[in-house]
Amino acid sequence: MMEGPAETVYRGVMTTVAGVAGALGRVGAARGFAERLGRLSADERTLASGGTAVWLHGASVGELVAARPLLRRLRERFSERLYVVSALTRTGRDVARAAPEAHLAMLLPLDAPGTVRRLLDDFQLEAFLFTETEIWPTLLNQLAARGIPTFMVSGRVGDGTVRRARLLRPFYRRALATVTCCMQTDEDARRIIALGADPRRVQVAGNLKFDGAPTDPPPDVTRLAAALGTRRMIVAGSTHEGEEAKVLEAYRRVTAGRPELVLLLAPRHPERLAGVEELVQRFALPLVRYSALAAAPEGTASIAAPSVVLLDVVGPLAHCYALGAIAFVGGSLVPVGGHNVLEPARAGRPVIVGPHTENAAEIAERLVTGGGALRVSSGENLAFALAGLLDEPERIADMGRRARALVESGQGAVERHVKIIAARLSMARFARATG
């Protein structure tokens, strides 16, 4: 039973939302909501009933990608399990479906009692894992009531969560009561305890994103590399509204006297692609979509310089960073909090970020102070930083080496997580066996 008026209101709101979604789903509307009602298909139910399951939930595509090495290692350690992956968005679910580590992929159900109960009844869950700070009170409370070990993996508590803590602390305290929290840093551990987690269940295990294993680039990335030839490319990844214009203006300025430059622009949200394409056209820059390059017959794809390659496919960004000379990581020139700086650092590329890097504050600061990244305060300063680096190839190489060294120094999070998870599961099995 949930406690307090805030929890009662939350439960009522989510139940109402689930009821509306169910009604709309019956008349063929709101398909996205209908998929969140905890109903598996007949084939999925058959798969779910076939054995003990481990369920991982990741909020974003980046978190799902970062969690793949952990899933892979768990499958090696606990091979007779069904591995279920959920995401908040269809894009995330599609990425999960394409991952060989997952047997079943789905959207996270609405956090309403009936919806959660319906889905949990279909599985024989041995463990539930969720990334960073994806705290859903109803789901976590029902998992606790069923005695299912639950883990926060690569846990992070951002400034926004801390600011909301006074209002939401009752949710966190009850939801986190039995959760084993594997946090990224000492500061994250301190913050999750302040939110109500049991200090005895909190450990620092590191950031899973450090352990992302390099994989062979897909054929379309190889085709992009061939189309680039000897041209140099700037990669602007995970950009947001209000940020692309600053990036494009900086790019237009640095192309003066550098006609060999190409910009790869990767908006964070695919639904904004059409608007970003119109923006590039207003800058009067030649544009080619990444998907068009990928679809071109082998040996025929070409890129005129200077021009913009619009990354309109989810997934290849990490490999594209490796093709670039310099990487700008978005969500940082606008107050979003920044995105994954480890992908370009792992590729050995110098990283540029704006002033807003709260989502990865410690890592971004370590990159900057360690000489693997530059921080700029504006679009104008971005242009100055790009021009300075492009004129100093030796500095680009040195910053890239420093960035990669920082990533290598932070590895080992996967094994630390596996040890913590295995110990908790062993204790749970012993408790069940002894009654």
N, C-alpha and C positions, 0 to 999 in steps of 0.2 A: 504494500500500500504506500502511495506517495504521501508525503507529509507537507503541510503548510498550504496557504492559499495560492501561492505562485504555482506550485506543482499541480494543484487542482485545476487552475485556469489553463495551464499548459496542456494537461491531459484532455480537458474539454475541447479546447481549440483543435488539437490534433485529431480527436475523434470526429469532430464536425467536418474537418477537411477531408478525412478519409471517407465519411459518408457522402459528401458532395462528389468526391472523385468517383466513388462507386456508382452513384446515380448517373453521372455524366458518361462513365464508361459503358453503362448498359444501353445508352442511346447512341453510342459510337463517337462521342465527343471526348475531348481531354484525354487522348490516348496516353500522353506522358504521365498523367496522374494515375490512370488505371493500371499502368505497369507497376505502380508503387503500392499496390494493395496486398502484397505478400502472397500472390497466387502464382504458383509454378505451373507450367504446362504438364501434361501427362508424362511426357518423356523426361522432363526435369524431375518430377516427383519420383519416377522410377529410379533415376540416377541417384537422387538424394537418399532414397531408402536403402541403397546398396551397401552402406557401410558407414563407419565413423567419419565425421567431417571436421575439417578445420576451415574457418571462415575468416577471410581478411577483407576489411573495408578500407578503401582509400578515397579521400575526398576529390583529388584532382588527378589528371593524367600523370603529372610529374611525380606525385606520391606513389601511384601505382607502379610506375617504371622503377622508382627507387626501391620499392618493396620486392621486386622480382628476384633479386639475389637471395633475399631472406626466404621467400617461398621455395625457391629452388633448393636451398639448403635444408629446409624443413621436409621437403619431399624426399630428400636423400636420407634424412634421419628417421622420419616416420613415413615409410613408403606405402603402407597399406591404408592410407587415408584418402578421403575425397576432399579436394581442395576447391573451395568456393570463394569467388572474388566478387565484391560489389563496389559500385561507384555511384556518385551523385548524379552524373550526367550520362546521356546516351553515348557521347564521345568517349567518356571514360569506360563505360561498359564495353564498347566496341574494341577499345584497346585491350581490355581484360580478356575478351573472347579470343583475341589474336595471340595472347600469351600462352606458350606451351605449358606453363606452370599451373594453369587453372583448368580444372575439369568442367566447371560451371561458372558462368558469369551472369550477373543480374544487376538491376537497379536497387539501391537501398530502399527498403519499404518505408512508407510514412511512419513516423514515430508515434503511432496510436496503439493502445493496448490490444484491440482485436486484430489489427493488421500484423503486429509483431508476433502475437501468439500464433496466428495462423501459419506464418512462415516457420517459426521455430519448431512447430509440431511436425513439419515435414522432414526435419533433419535429426540425425543423431550426433549432435555437436559435441566435440571434445574440447574445442577452444575457439574463442573469438578474438581476433586481433584488429585493432583500428589504428590508423596512422595519425600522427601529430596530435591535434586536439579536436577530433571529431566526436564530441560527447553528445550522445542522444539518450536522454534520461530514461525513457520508457524501455528502450531496447536493453540498456545496461542493467536496469532494475530487474527485468524479466530473466536476463541471463544469470544474474546473481541468485534469483529465487530458484532457478533450476540447478544451481551449483556448477555452472559452466565456467571454467577458468577464463578470465578475460584480461587482455593485455593492451596497453597503449604502447605502440612501437614507434621508435624515432620521435618520441614525444616532444612537443614544443608548446610553450605558452607565450603568446605574443602580447604586445602592449595593449591591443584592443581587448583581449580577454581579461587582462588585469584591470582595465578601466571598468569593465562590466561586472567585475567580481562581486561588488557589494550587493548588486541586485540579484545576481544569478548564483551566489554561493550556495544556497540551499539545494539547487539542482546538482551542482558539482559535488557537494559533500556526500549526498546520498548515492549519486550515480557512481562515484569513484570509490566507494567504501571498500569494495572487494577487488578493485582493478590493480593489477601489477603494472606499474608505470615505468617504462624503460625510456628515460629522458635523454635528450641530446646533450645537454650541458648541466653544469652545477646550478646555473641560474634558473634553467627550466625546472630542475628538481625542486629548488626552493619555492618557485612560483606555484607548482602543482600542489605542494604541501600546503601553501597558503590558501589555495582554493578548496582544500578539504580532503586531499588524498591522505591515506594512511602512510605516515613516514616509513613504517616497516615494509611497505610494498613499493617504495620508490628507489630506483637505482639509476645511475648514469651509465648508459650503454652506447652513447654516440649517435651520430647521424648516418642513417642508412645510405644517404645520397653519396657519401664518401666511397662506398663500396661498389658503386655501379660498375659492373664489368664491361669493358669495351667489347663490342660485337662487330662482326663484319658489316660494312655498309650495304644497304640494299641496292639493287641494280640502278634505281633511279638516281641515287646519290652519286654513283659512279658515272652515270650519264651527265649529271651536272658538272662533275669534275672535268670530264672531257670537253664539255661545252665551254668551260671557263678558260681552258688552255693556260696561257701564261698570265692572264689577267689577275689582279689582286681583288679580293672580295672582303667587304666589311659585312659582318652579320649582326643584324639588330633583332634580337630574339624576345618574344613574349611582350610585345609592345601594346600599349593601351591608347584609348582615345585621348587626344590632346598631346600625345607623345610622338606619333608618327610624323606630324608636321615639323616638329623640332628636329627629328632625325633626318627627314628629307631635306630640310634647309641646310643642316650641317653637311650632309652629303653633297648637295649642290655646290656648296662653297669649296669643299676640299677637292672636287673634281677639276677645278681650274688648274691647269698645268699637270694634271694627272689623268689623262684620258683613258688609262687602262683600268680604272676602278669600276667595280660592280658592287651594288648593294643588295643583299638578301634581306628582305623585310618579312618578319614572321609575327603577325598579330596574335595576341594571346587567345582571342575568342574568334573561332571560325565564322560566326554569324556576322562579323564586322568586315569580312573580306571585300564585299562589294563597295562599301563606303571607303575603305582604304584604297582600293583600285581607283576610284574617282579622285581621291586626294592626290595620288601619284600623277594622274593625268593633268590635274590643275597645276602641278609643278612642271609640266611639259617634259617629263622624263620618259624615255622608252620603257615599256613594261612587258614582262613575260611571266606567265604563271608557271610555277614549278611543275604542276600537273601536265602542262603542255610540253615542257621539256622531257618529262618522264615518258610521255606517250609518243614522242618523235622516234622514227626508226633509228636504229643504232648508227651512229656516225653522222647524223644529219642535224642534231640539235646544235644551235649556236646562240650566242649572246652578244649583242652589240654593246660596246662600252662607250660612254657611261650609261648604265641602265639599271633598272630595278627588277629583281626576281622576287615575285610575291609567293611566299610559301603558303600554299593553300591546301596542304595535306598535313594531317596530324601524325607525328611520330618521328620524322627525319631530322628534327632540329639539332639534336645532339651530334649527329653525324655531319650536319652542315657546318657546325662550329669548327670542325676539324679542317674544313676546306677554306675557311676564312683566314685573313691575316690578323684581324682585330675583331673582338666581340663587344657589342654593347648589350647589356641585359636590361630589359624593359621593366615597367612598373616602378621605376626608380626616378625618372624625371617628373613624374606625377605622383601624388600622394596615395600610392597603392601599397607600398611596402616592399617592392622588389621581388624578383623571382630567382630561379636557380642559377647561382653563379658558378656552381661546381662543374656543370657540363662543359662550358668553354675552358675552365681551368684544367679539367682532366684532359682536354684535347691539347693542352700546352699553348693556349692562346692568351695574350694579354686581355684583361677584362676592363671595361669602362662601365661605371654605374653612376646614377644620379644621387641626390641627397637622401632619397627615401628607400632605405634598405632594412626596415625594421623586421621584415619576415626572415631575414638571414643576417641579423646584425653582427653576430660574433664572427661568422665566416667571412662576410664582406670586409669587416674591419681587419681581420687577419690577412686577407689578400692585399688590402691597401697598404698596411704597415709592412708587410713582407715583400713589397715591390712587385706583386703579381697583378695589381689592379690600380686604376686611377679613379678618383671620385670627382665628378664635375657638378657644378651647381645650376647649369642652364644649358639650353641648346647652343648658345653662342660658345660657351666653354667646351661643349662637346666637339664643335668644329675645330677649336684650337687644339684640343687633345688629339683628335684624329690626325690633323695635319702634322703635329709634332712627331707622332709615332711613325707615320708613313714616311717621313723624311729620315728616320733612324732605324733601318732594318736590324741593326745589332741590338738596339734597345728592345725591339719587338721580340727578338729571340730570347733575350735575357729575361724579360717579364714572363714570357711563356714558360720558361724553365722554372721560374720561381712559383708560378701558379700551379704547375703540375706537381712540384715538390710538396706544396701545402696539401694537396689532395692525398698524395701518397702517405703523408704523415698522419692523416686522420683515419686511415683504413683500419678495419678490424671490428666495426660495429656489428656486422652480420653474426660473427661468431659469439660476440658478447650477448646479443639478443637470443641466439639459439640456446646458449647455456642457461640463461634465465628462464626461458620458456620450458625447456626440458625439465629443469628442476621443479617448476611449479606443476607441470603435468604429472611428474612422478609422484609428488606429494598427493595430488588429487586422486590418482589411481590407488595409492596406498590407503587413503582415507576411505574410499569406496569399498575396498577389499576387506577392511577391518570393521566396517559398519559404522 
